[in-house]
């Protein structure tokens, strides 16, 4: 099977350019990577992957010292040496000791992709995808988006000097993301429908030759995104002397799940990574948009499209993940899983990450929410080492952040009165606030002015300050 974890390397076919080509994951048909614009197989309409006769190894990547960090440090595993760059990649792998202790596992790290130029992981895909578009000489880029893709495409399209068109589901995209796309010069169309409807239209426009599609259906997008996995493995190994047992990540269109699995397969093919060291890919969706989790739970090889989806985690409000045929084998072949979590669990996880200074948008927090749910169910052991991928910055959705955080407290313009106000907690003793997300915050003035955060259904301690 072409998506087996330990699939052998292939000799470059005649259609290859510099040892790279496109190959259909369904029927195996091969195509030149740049001779014509294509997104799916000409023969069977299956998804395409970029393949290499010489898969990359850790040794090929070099030491990664500044300034040679980020996506293009991994050029040996990409289809060309340099793309349209802002630059991107090189994002932090945070330590979160209080959350790690509260969840009760050996090691927990947070890969914060919100620290990319436009605030999400999408920049990694766009530096490669827009680079291909520039090489092909197209005159209009387009995407359907829940917000982050549009912001990234607008920025990178602007950098390349190419007209950009984005289709968004009307009333379903955070204002901060629309503002980014607008300021970067994209033409924004708000469609009366959901994300999947927008993608159907963009695919139709691409099929008519009107636009160059840069959703993750485009195989070059995923080449940039696989560098997330390269960075995680390298930095985790440098810090801990081993590779993570599991990577938990939010799932919308399933592009990251597919991309990380592809990168890991290439490292296995090059001999850099033993199959037993490949992390378990664990996808997390919102309850209101969970076709991948449903397919895994039911043991199906294909997803069932959800026509109606709803969740406050707008970045993963997708009912028909186009990369499912690549992502489902990635989950199963690494021993991972996919689950769904509630919006209240996502909000609780967003709060918990913020308590350690890691600010993310709601969809990003799904990864931690999924880890907690699996841990409570006993599906993750206490000796596991886990990385949670957070995909977008807190400021991507300021309205959600405001609703999740505490309310401002009006006070008079007098210092003594303000001092009385902030010290009033101690006069009333311990207090507890139960949020709508069933997360409690208790203040204990007698214990070094600490704050404890717990899940109120089970009184499980999450963190203490």
Secondary structure, 3 states (H helix, E strand, C coil): CCCCCCCCCCCCCCCCECCEEEEECCCCCEECCCCCCCCECCCCCCEEEEEECCCCCHHHHCCCCCCCCCHHHHHHHCCCCCCCCCCCCCCCEEECHHHHHHHCCCEEEEEEHHHCCCCECHHHHHHHHHHHHHHHCCCEEEEEECCHHHHHHHHHHHHHCCEEEEEEECCCCCHHHHHHHHHCCCEEEEECCCHHHHHHHHHHHHHCCCCEECCCCCHHHHHHHCHHHHHHHHHHHHHHCCCCCEEEEECCCCHHHHHHHHHHHHHHHCCCCCHHHCCEEEEEEECCECHHHHHHHCCCCCCCCCCCCCCCCHHHCCCCCCCHHHHHHHHHHCCCEEEEECHHHHHHHHHHHHHCCCCECHHHHHHHHHHHHHHHCCCCCCCCEEEEEECEEHHHHHHHHHHHCCCCCCCCCCHHHHHHHHHHHHHHCCEEEECCCCEEEEEECCCCCEEEEEECCCCEEEEEC
